[in-house]
Amino acid sequence: MKTLIKDATIVNEGLKFKGSVLIDGEIIEKIFPHVVPADVVNNLTEVIDATGLLLIPGVIDDQVHFREPGLTHKGEIATESKAAAAGGVTTYMEMPNTNPQTVTQEELQKKFDRATEVSAVNYSFYMGATNNNLQEVLKTDPTKVCGIKVFMGSSTGNMLVDDDKTLSEIFKNAPTLVATHCEDEATIKANTEIARQRYGENVPISRHCHIRNDEACYKSSSKAVELASKFDTRLHILHLSSAKEMSLFAPGKVADKKITAEVCVHHLWFDERDYIDYGTRIKWNPSVKCIKDKEALWEALLSDKIDVIATDHAPHTLEEKTNTYFKAPSGGPLVQHSLVAMLELSKKGFITTEKVIEKMCHAPADLFRVNKRGYIREGYFADLVLVDPNKNWIVAPENILYKCGWAPFERTEFSNQVVTTFVNGSRVFNEGKILHSNKGQAVTFNP
């Protein structure tokens, strides 16, 4: 089957131009920057008039928690991958802090097998590191697995790796990229004790950014950078949140770097002033911090110190989230709204549309060396998204696809909307509806 997406405004590789894209099966066969020849149109199965719409590569989200296995009351691969499709995310890389944890090759394979059955979009899964599973980590296939996840700070799932010898061995011998959660445990514990002495168990949520502060982040991130520099490791530090950490990174093309950086949508959108209105709904680890931190993240993103934008999509039920500070878990669902949120910030002048596409589509593909995805190129997989740049809508329970049923952006009005999402050439999402529930494939990597 051949499909022509006709007369779209294509945003790709730093350019924005009117053109058409021909899909043949799973693959982009041809890009027409001008008029499509008549003989091409006459031999098509379908023509989609995309006049007035943006056509972009599918978003690659390098950090999600889909909660399967073991935590499926919060989310599961089937539900969250559909939400991803609705948000223009065509590939995700999922984290190991499930139950059981993904810390053996057997458990890793089970996730791949499950995704083959039910994932609406493309997928890969991180192998999780612990203090005592080095031999399992070293078996990881770099052509099939996106990376090794190391929690150098504890978070949901209690997978803290704090043994210095183990960390050194992981950084020295990892067969693929090492992705880290960086927060210093000793600093957090000390800050927690200070807060408890002052407030008891009723610590206000506004103290979260002081408990999990910039010093906790910097101590851990700088340690990761030191280890990576020592062992020449491909290091990717996830969800950076503080101005202080920006001194650890250098501007440049992501494909030329060994040490790379990620920022999440919520750290670009929210700051400590928002705790008043959102409370524990915006409790994340690392924390949403001060306005000066948010401004520093923006500066680093635009100067290419920070390489990619992701979500850290981590659903919890609303009952779990609407709890006291110590009892409310950290994390929130974002994968359905990350692209439209960043395009909204583009309209407000924070970032160009071309830069959004670079950081959410191209850069993750380059950083992880993803095979034939992340760009609109002839011969690449047809992971494509049509966006209406002039469609106003409000995030509400009736249009939220997360299994947990809520979103941090609930009641937010966006002025752009994902219309259609193609995954491997198939229309998986169209006009508010999921059309196919299992078109995703395991992505492969060029080590």
N, C-alpha and C positions, 0 to 999 in steps of 0.2 A: 504493500500500500504506500502511495505517495501523497503527502500533504504539503500544501503551500501556505505558509503564513505570509500574507501579502500586504505590502504598504505599511509596515510597522515603522516606528522610530527605534532603530536598533542602537542599543548602548553596549559597547563592547571594546575592550582594549584601548580605553581612553578616548574613543570616538563616539559621536552621536550622529546618526545619519538615517535617512529614509531608505528602506530597502525591504527585501523579501527573502525568506529562507525556505528552501525545499528540503523536506524530510523524506527519506526513503527507508522504511522500516524503523530501525533503531538509530539511524545515523543521519547526520546533516550532510546531504549530498551537495547542495549548492547554495551559495549566498549571492543574491542579485542586488547590487547597490543601486540599480536604476530600474529600467523597465524589464519585466519578465517576458521572454520570448513567447509568442503565441503557441508554438508547437509544444512548449513545456506545459502551458495551461491546459491545452487540449488533452493531455495524457495524464491527468491527475484524478485521484480518488476524491480529494476534498480540497477546497480553497477556503481559507479563513481570512476574512477581511479584517485586518488589524489597524485600519486607519485610526489615528488618534491615540493608539496604544503604544506603550514602551515594550520592546522585546529584549529581554536580558538573558544571560546564562542562568541556569538554576543555582541557587545559593548552596554553598557547601558549609555546613555548620560543624566545626571541629570539636564541639563539646556539648553533649547532651546526656541526660540521665532519663532513660525511658522506663526504668523501674522493674523490668522483667529480667530474671525471675524473682519471685518472692515478695515483691512490694507492689503487686498489681492492683491493689485498691487505690493507688495513687495514679498509675498510668501503666501502659503496656506498649509493646512494639506496634501492635495493630493500631491502637487509638492515637498514639503520639506521632506515628509516621503519617497518618491522615492529616493531623493538625499541621505537620510540616509541609505537606503538599499544599494545603490551603494557604500557607504562608509563603509559598514560592521556594521552599527549601527542598532540593531534589537529592541531596546526599547528606547523611549525618554520620558522625563518629561518636559511638556511645561508650559510656564509662563503666568501670568494673565494680563499683560499690553497690552490688545487688545482693540478693540472698538466695543461693550461696554466692559468695564473691567470685568474680572472674579471675581466679588466681592459679588455675591449672589449664592446660591445653584442652582438656576434656570439657570443662565448663565454657571455655571460649568457643569451642566448636558447637556446643549446644545453642549458643546465641545465634551464630551464623545459620544453623539449621532452622531455628525458629523464624528468623527474619526472612529466609527463603520462602517460607510458607505464608507470611502475613504482612510483610512490609510494603507499604504503598510507594516508598521511595528508596533510593539506593543507600547502602549502609557499609560501615565497617565498625569494628569493636576493638577497644583497647584491651591489652593484656595488663592485668593489675599486678603490681609489685607489693611484696610484704617483707618483713624482716627475715623470712625464712623460706622463700620460694624461688631463690635465684636460678636453680636449675630449670625450673619450668619457664621462667622468663626467657632464658637463653635459647629455648626451643622455638621461639616465636618466628614465624615466617615473614620477613619484611616485604614480600611481594603481595601478601594477603591481609596483613594487619597494620592498621594505621600507626600504632605506637605503643610504648610502654607507659602506663600511668603510674606516677609516684606521688603519693600524698606526703609531702614534706611538712604538712600541718594537718591536724585531724579535722574531719568534717563528717557529714552523714556517712555512716557505714564503718567508722572506726578502722580505717586502713592505714594508720600512721606508720611511716617508715622512718625510724629515728636512730637506727643503728648505723654509726658512721662507716664501719667496715662494709656493711651491706650496700650502703649508698655508693661508696667508692667502686665496688664491684659492678653495680648496675651501670653507673656512668662509664666505667672502663670497658665493659663488655657488651652493652646493649646492642642487639642486632638491628635495631631500628631506632627511630626518633624516641626521645624520652620527653614526656609531657608532665609537668609538675604543677601541683597545688602548693603554693608557697606561703605559709604562715608559721611563725616561730611559736612552738608550743609553750615554752617557758614564759615568754612575754605575755601570751594570752592568759595563762594561769595566774600570773601575778596581777594582771589588770582585773581579772575576774574577782580575785580575792579583795582587791581594793573596792570594787563596786559592791560586793556583798557586805563588806563592813559598813558601807555608807547607807545602802538601801535594803539590806536583807535579801529576801527572795523577790522583792518587788522592784527590781532594777528596771528603769524605763528603757524602752526600745531605743531611745535617742542616745543611750550610752554604748550601743553596739559598736559604733565606729571608734569609740575610745577604748573599748576592750580589745577588739580586733583592729588595732591601730596601724598607722603607717610604719612604726618601728617593727612590729611583728612581721609585717609583709617584707620589709627591706632586709631584715636579718636572714630570712629564709631564702628570698630571691637571690641575694648576693652570694649565699652559700651555694645555691644551684649553679649560678654563673661561674663561680670559682671552680667547682667540680668539672663543669663542662669544658672550661678553658684548660684545665689540667689534663683531661683525658681526650680532648678533641671530640666531644660528644655533640650530636645533633640534639640541642635542647630547645624545647618550646615551653615558655612559661605562660600558664593559663590565667585568665581573668585578673589582669593587673588592675590595681585600684588606687594607687597612691602616687603623688608627685615625686616622693623620695626615690621610688624605684626607677624612675625614668632615666636616672644617671647611669643605669646599668646597660643601656641599649644604645645602639648607633643607628643612624639613618642609612638607608640603602635599599637595594632591590632584594626582595625576600629570597630569590633563588640563589643569591650570592652569600647568604648568611648561614652560619652554623648555630647561632643563638638568636631565637626569634621570640616575638611577644604577641599576646592576644589581649584584646579588651572586649568586654561584654556590653551589650546594649544598655543594660540597666545602670552601669557605671558611667555611661555617657549621658544618660537621660536624667537620672535622679541624683540628689545630693542630700546631706544631712537635714536640710530644711523640710524634706518630704516625709520624714518620719512622723511629723505631726499629723498629716492627713492619711498616710498609708499604714502606719504602725508596723506590725510584724509581717504584713504582706510584702514588704521590701526588705525583710531580713535575709541577707545573703552572706555566705562566706566565700571570699573576703567581703567585708562590709562595704556598703555605700558610705562614702566618706565626705569630706568637706568640699565646698565649692572650689577651693584652690586646687584640690586633687582632681576634680572633674575637669577643670580648665587645663591642667597639666596633661591629662590624658588626651584631651582634644588636640593640644599642641603637638604631642608626640605622635598621634595618629596621622595628622596632616603632614608632618615632616618625615614620615616613614620610619620613625623609631619603633612604632607599634605596627605590626604587619597585618593582622587579621581582626575582623569583628565576628564575634560568636554570641551564643546565648547563655550557656550553662543552664539550659532548660532543665529544671528539676522540680517536677510537680509534687505537691503535698495536698491533702484534702484541706478544705477551708476550715473544717473543725480543728485539724491539727495546727493550722497557721494562726487561728484566732485564739491564742493562748498567751500565758504570761511569758516574759522574756526568756527564761531558762527552759521552758517547756515547748515553746514554739520552735519547730525545726527551721533550718535555713534552706533557702531555695525557693524558686517559683517557676511557673510555666511561661515560656516566652517564644517558642519556636514558630508559632502561628503569626506572631506580630513583629518579629524582628525586622524584616525587610520593610514593611510599611512604616515602622517607627523611624528607621534610618532615612527613608525617602522623605518623611515628614520633616526631619531635621535638615535635610537637604533643601527643602522649600523655604525653611527659615534662615538659610544662609550659613549654616554651620559647616557644610561639606557639599561638594558637587555630586551630582548623580553619578558621574563617571567614577569618582573616588569611592562611592558606596559600592559600586559593582566591582571595582578593583579589590577592595578589602573583604568583601563577602563572597566573591565568586573566584576571581583570578588568583588572588594571593593564597587562599587555602589550597588550591590545586597545585600551585607551584611549591609551596612549603612542604606539603606531604607527598609531592611527586605523584599525584593522582594521574592515572592513565586516561587520557582523552576525555577529560571533563573540565568544567569550570570556564570554558570559553565558547563563543559561537565561532566555530571553525569547521571548514569542510573536512569530513572524515571523523569528526568527533561525535560522541553520543549526543543525541538530541534531548538533552536536559535543558528545557527552555521555559521561560515564564513570560506571560503577557500581563502587563500592569496598566490599569486605567489611572493616569496621573491626575485626573480631575473628577474623581468619584468620592463624594463625602459619605462617610458612614460612621457609626458609633459602635464600639466594642460592647457587646451585651451578651448575657447568658445564652440567648437563642442562637448566636452565631459563633460561640466558642466551642471548639472541637476537642479540647483537652478533656481527658477522662475525669479530672478533678473538678471541672465545671466552672472554674473561675480564672481570672487573669489579672496581673498587676495593672494592665492598661484598660481594665473594665471602666466604662463610662468615658473613655477617651475618644474624641472625634478625630479621625484621620481623613485627609483629603486625597488619598490615593488608595487603590484597592487591587489586590491580586485577582485577575479575571480567570486565567487559565494556566495550569501547570502541566508541562509535558515531562514524562520520565521515560527515558529510553524510547522516545518517539511516540509514546502513548499518552493521550490526554487522561491524566489521572484525576485532575480537579478542573471543574468548569462551572462558572457562574454560581458559586456557592455550594456545589454538590461534588461529592467524591464519586467518580465514575468507575475506577478500578482500585481494588484494595491490596493487590500484591504484584505490582509491576516493578518493584525495586530489585536491584541486583547488587551483589557484593562487588564493591569497587576494587580495583587492583592498583598496585603502586610500582613505580620504577625505582628500585633501591639505589 
